[in-house]
Amino acid sequence: MLGQVTGIGFAYPAPRGAHPMTGRRVPDVALQNGRLYEALRGGRFVLITPADTAGAPAGDTGGRKDRLTVASWASDRRTTLLVRPDGYAAWAAESATAEEVEEALATAVG
């Protein structure tokens, strides 16, 4: 009930077949260079990738530098996660390919 009253428990409807995190509020997780909520302070989308991913190397924004921050998990997590500036997951995938990441970025970030 506390989650509903505070608004933290609110989730947006996700498309059929979407990753379970899509549409949900993302907790403040540890990244290799800080924490998620620190990265969100800039008002940009945050793409979190596995530390050893080929999908989107840390720092590669694909020309979206003013709208996107790229970071890596501080853990060995395999999920690639695109977090909206309001802290909700716009897209997520397990073991995403570079093409899947680029398609998600094009859809959500432009």
Summary of the structure (lengths in Angstrom):
residues: 110
radius of gyration: 13.3
end to end distance: 35.9
largest distance: 41.8
contacts: 305
relative contact order: 0.21
helix: 19%
strand: 25%
